[in-house]
Amino acid sequence: MTKSVLEVDSVQKQYDGKIIISDVYLKCETADIIGVLGRNGSGKSTLLKIIFGIVAADFKFVRVDGAVKSTTSDLLNEISYLPQENFIPNSFSVKKTILLSLAKDKIQDFCADEMIQSILAKKIKHLSGGELRYLEIKLILNNTSKFVLLDEPYNGLSPLMIDKVNDMITAMSLTKGIIITDHNYENVIKVSTKLALMKEGKLHHVNDKKELVEKGYLKAGMI
């Protein structure tokens, strides 16, 4: 299988004169699961939104397989994005959501999941927060994009759901590149093949988990 490559280069963003992101470079290939860690307000979510194209940067280059992608519409078939906020309309049923979101040949396998089976007859508005989040993550991971951006995927999930989501992320990384950010740093570290730390607007590539302590993100004994 040919690997795809996403490169995000020279990203800069200011809010009210304050530098949020400064000259960030990030490269993600098929089979990469890149965990982006950082404290509140460090720019993690903003970076994902800039990559996807829903937040304007002061400066950025986005390349997929060497081709520059200058508009959001250029990226729609290349990158999918899980926002922190729920995105499926409350009035939809789970079945309708799945039928509208996936190719026909994927639906049977998608619905074979016991957790999906248990909610198939429900409306979106009747799902628990964890059930809805699980459905959203599974839909995003199963679309046709080459790359997936996951912003706070673990929010509201039970430990069992988190384990299932991590298994899904690992399985889908065989054909996709995945970038994940979440305050649940233990599971980000657990599932990721590469780590990076956002600090003071800069993205630091982490070669060893001990660097998370050295750079002041975690305290000794937390990993």
C-alpha positions as CSV (number, residue, x, y, z in Angstrom):
1,M,0.0,0.0,0.0
2,T,1.3,3.5,-0.9
3,K,1.7,5.8,2.1
4,S,0.0,9.2,2.1
5,V,1.7,12.1,3.7
6,L,0.2,15.2,5.3
7,E,2.6,18.1,6.0
8,V,1.6,21.2,7.9
9,D,4.3,23.9,7.8
10,S,5.0,27.4,9.1
11,V,1.7,27.7,11.0
12,Q,1.3,31.0,12.8
13,K,-1.7,32.4,14.6
14,Q,-2.3,35.4,16.9
15,Y,-5.3,36.4,18.9
16,D,-5.5,40.0,20.1
17,G,-1.8,40.4,19.6
18,K,-0.9,37.3,21.6
19,I,1.0,34.5,19.7
20,I,-1.0,31.3,20.1
21,I,0.9,29.2,17.5
22,S,4.4,30.1,16.3
23,D,6.0,28.5,13.2
24,V,4.6,24.9,13.8
25,Y,5.7,22.0,11.5
26,L,3.9,18.7,11.7
27,K,4.2,15.7,9.4
28,C,1.8,12.7,9.6
29,E,2.0,9.6,7.4
30,T,-0.3,6.6,6.9
31,A,0.1,4.4,10.0
32,D,1.1,7.3,12.2
33,I,-1.0,8.0,15.4
34,I,0.4,11.4,16.6
35,G,-0.6,12.4,20.0
36,V,-0.5,16.2,20.6
37,L,-0.3,17.0,24.3
38,G,-0.4,20.4,26.1
39,R,-2.0,22.4,28.8
40,N,-5.3,24.3,28.5
41,G,-4.9,27.2,26.1
42,S,-1.7,25.9,24.6
43,G,-3.2,25.9,21.0
44,K,-3.8,22.2,20.5
45,S,-7.4,22.5,19.3
46,T,-6.6,25.7,17.4
47,L,-3.9,23.8,15.5
48,L,-6.3,21.0,14.5
49,K,-8.9,23.6,13.3
50,I,-6.3,25.4,11.3
51,I,-5.2,22.1,9.6
52,F,-8.8,21.3,8.8
53,G,-9.4,24.9,7.6
54,I,-12.2,26.1,9.9
55,V,-9.9,28.6,11.7
56,A,-7.9,31.0,9.6
57,A,-4.2,31.1,10.3
58,D,-2.0,34.2,9.8
59,F,0.3,31.9,7.8
60,K,0.3,28.2,6.9
61,F,1.2,25.6,4.3
62,V,-0.8,22.4,4.1
63,R,0.4,19.7,1.7
64,V,-1.1,16.2,1.0
65,D,1.2,13.9,-0.9
66,G,3.3,16.9,-2.0
67,A,0.4,18.9,-3.4
68,V,-0.4,22.3,-1.7
69,K,-4.0,22.5,-0.4
70,S,-4.9,26.2,-0.2
71,T,-8.7,26.0,0.5
72,T,-10.9,24.1,2.9
73,S,-12.8,22.5,0.0
74,D,-9.4,21.1,-1.3
75,L,-9.1,19.2,2.0
76,L,-12.6,17.8,2.4
77,N,-11.8,14.4,0.8
78,E,-8.3,14.3,2.4
79,I,-8.9,15.1,6.0
80,S,-11.8,14.4,8.4
81,Y,-12.2,16.2,11.8
82,L,-13.9,15.2,15.0
83,P,-14.7,18.5,16.9
84,Q,-15.1,18.7,20.6
85,E,-18.8,19.6,20.2
86,N,-21.4,17.1,19.1
87,F,-22.2,17.5,15.4
88,I,-25.0,15.1,14.5
89,P,-28.5,16.8,14.5
90,N,-30.7,15.7,17.5
91,S,-33.6,15.1,15.2
92,F,-31.8,12.3,13.3
93,S,-32.1,8.6,14.1
94,V,-29.0,6.5,14.5
95,K,-29.9,4.5,11.4
96,K,-30.4,7.6,9.3
97,T,-27.1,9.0,10.5
98,I,-25.2,5.9,9.5
99,L,-27.0,5.6,6.1
100,L,-26.1,9.2,5.3
101,S,-22.5,9.0,6.5
102,L,-21.2,5.8,5.0
103,A,-20.8,4.0,1.7
104,K,-23.3,1.1,1.4
105,D,-20.6,-1.6,1.4
106,K,-19.4,-0.4,4.9
107,I,-22.7,-0.3,6.7
108,Q,-23.0,-4.0,7.6
109,D,-19.6,-4.2,9.2
110,F,-20.1,-0.9,11.0
111,C,-23.4,-2.1,12.5
112,A,-22.0,-5.4,13.6
113,D,-20.4,-3.6,16.5
114,E,-22.3,-4.6,19.7
115,M,-22.2,-1.0,21.0
116,I,-23.8,0.2,17.7
117,Q,-26.3,-2.6,17.8
118,S,-27.5,-1.4,21.2
119,I,-28.3,2.1,19.9
120,L,-29.5,1.4,16.4
121,A,-33.2,1.8,17.2
122,K,-32.7,5.1,19.0
123,K,-32.8,8.8,18.0
124,I,-29.7,10.9,18.5
125,K,-31.4,13.0,21.2
126,H,-32.0,9.9,23.3
127,L,-28.3,8.7,23.4
128,S,-26.2,9.2,26.4
129,G,-23.1,11.5,26.0
130,G,-20.8,8.5,25.8
131,E,-23.0,6.6,23.2
132,L,-23.1,9.7,21.0
133,R,-19.4,10.3,21.3
134,Y,-18.7,6.7,20.4
135,L,-20.9,6.9,17.3
136,E,-19.3,10.1,16.2
137,I,-15.8,8.7,16.5
138,K,-16.6,5.5,14.7
139,L,-18.3,7.5,11.8
140,I,-15.3,9.8,11.5
141,L,-12.8,6.9,11.5
142,N,-14.8,4.9,8.9
143,N,-15.1,7.6,6.2
144,T,-12.9,7.7,3.1
145,S,-10.4,10.4,4.2
146,K,-6.7,9.7,4.3
147,F,-6.2,11.6,7.6
148,V,-8.3,12.0,10.7
149,L,-8.1,14.8,13.4
150,L,-9.6,13.8,16.7
151,D,-10.2,16.7,19.2
152,E,-11.0,15.4,22.7
153,P,-12.4,12.1,21.6
154,Y,-12.4,10.5,25.1
155,N,-14.7,13.2,26.6
156,G,-17.7,11.4,28.2
157,L,-16.5,7.9,27.4
158,S,-16.6,5.1,29.9
159,P,-13.3,3.1,30.4
160,L,-14.8,0.2,28.3
161,M,-15.6,2.6,25.5
162,I,-12.1,4.2,25.7
163,D,-10.6,0.7,25.2
164,K,-12.8,0.1,22.2
165,V,-12.0,3.5,20.7
166,N,-8.3,2.9,21.1
167,D,-8.6,-0.5,19.4
168,M,-10.5,1.3,16.6
169,I,-7.9,4.0,16.2
170,T,-5.1,1.4,16.1
171,A,-7.0,-0.7,13.5
172,M,-7.8,2.3,11.3
173,S,-4.3,3.6,11.4
174,L,-3.3,0.8,9.0
175,T,-4.9,2.8,6.2
176,K,-4.9,6.4,7.6
177,G,-2.8,8.9,9.4
178,I,-4.4,10.0,12.7
179,I,-3.7,13.1,14.9
180,I,-5.3,13.1,18.4
181,T,-5.4,15.6,21.2
182,D,-7.1,15.0,24.6
183,H,-6.6,16.0,28.2
184,N,-6.7,12.3,29.0
185,Y,-2.9,12.2,28.4
186,E,-2.6,8.5,29.6
187,N,-4.7,7.2,26.8
188,V,-3.1,9.6,24.2
189,I,0.3,8.2,25.2
190,K,-1.0,4.7,25.2
191,V,-2.5,4.8,21.7
192,S,0.0,7.0,19.9
193,T,3.0,5.9,17.9
194,K,4.5,9.5,18.1
195,L,4.1,12.3,20.5
196,A,4.3,16.1,20.3
197,L,3.9,18.8,23.0
198,M,2.4,22.2,22.4
199,K,4.0,24.7,24.8
200,E,4.2,28.5,24.5
201,G,3.0,28.4,20.9
202,K,5.7,25.9,19.8
203,L,5.3,22.3,18.9
204,H,8.0,20.1,20.4
205,H,8.5,16.6,19.0
206,V,8.9,14.2,21.8
207,N,11.2,11.2,21.3
208,D,10.9,9.8,24.8
209,K,8.0,10.1,27.4
210,K,10.5,11.3,29.9
211,E,10.7,14.6,27.9
212,L,7.1,15.3,29.0
213,V,8.4,15.6,32.6
214,E,11.6,17.5,31.5
215,K,9.5,20.0,29.6
216,G,7.2,20.6,32.6
217,Y,4.0,19.0,31.2
218,L,3.9,16.1,33.6
219,K,5.3,15.5,37.0
220,A,7.7,12.6,37.8
221,G,5.7,9.5,38.6
222,M,2.8,10.5,36.3
223,I,3.9,8.3,33.4
